[in-house]
Amino acid sequence: MRRQRVLLTLAAIIIGVIVLQEPASADCEGPTLDYETGEFAPGETIEVTGQWFGNNCYDTGPPPDGEGFLGLPIEGIDIVVVQGTNEWTVATGDADADYAFAVRVMLPPDLGSGEATVTARYAADWGPWIATTEPLIITDDPPLVEELEVATFAPAVPATLPVPEPADDDTGRATWIALAMVVAAAAIGGLLVLSRR
């Protein structure tokens, strides 16, 4: 009788552990924006970089042909400097095949002294993003230029879109569940044989 209880307990533990395991999957990164911070005069230039600017997320399976794990790189990105209720588009362009971009932008000559931030926006309803909570500090120095020049950026060379390592799917989990069922059935069969003796 004691042997039967031990076998039943072991079978229940094996089934419980395997059934409760969650299948692994990769996470898609959300778009991020980064830029130099510190004190700047109106009209100075700073570098702005973006990463993970894709239009989709294939974190549980392979992407369709011609797309990477974040879909297609986003096009029509606007880099915008914001100060209070005022906004200036300082650059526009497209992410490259690595879902990234880098561009030097001119800070608007019309900026007043005080804080300003940089955001990235595009047509999809996913934005804007601010990469850091630390704002730019605009000095009260006279502007270095009279007119704002809007920069443009685009992929240098189209490349193959990155495809992630395949995420674990339910196939492996189903195999383990089937194995657990076989072990449980063998344990129960063994118990039946022992109980008849």
JOHU-V820551 format. One record per backbone hydrogen bond with DSSP energy under -1.0 kcal/mol. NH is the residue of the N-H (numbers start at 0). CO is the residue of the C=O. Records with the same first field share a line. If there is no record, write none. Layout:
BEGIN
NH->CO ; CO
END
This chain:
BEGIN
4->0
5->1
6->2
7->3
8->4
9->5
10->6
11->7
12->8
13->9
14->10
15->11
16->12
17->13
18->14
19->15
25->58
31->50
33->48
35->46
39->136
42->106
43->40
45->104
47->102
48->33
49->100
50->31
52->98
53->51
54->71
55->69
57->68
66->63
67->70
68->161
70->67
73->52
76->92
77->120
78->90
79->118
80->87
81->116
82->85
85->82
87->80
89->78
90->78
91->150
92->76
93->152
94->73
95->99
98->95
100->49
102->47
104->45
106->43
110->107
113->137
115->135
116->81
118->79
119->128
120->77
125->123
128->119
135->115
136->37
137->113
138->39
143->41
150->89
152->91
173->169
174->170
175->171
176->172
177->173
178->174
179->175
180->176
181->177
182->178
183->179
184->180
185->181
186->182
187->183
188->184
189->185
190->186
191->187
192->188
193->189
194->190
195->191
END
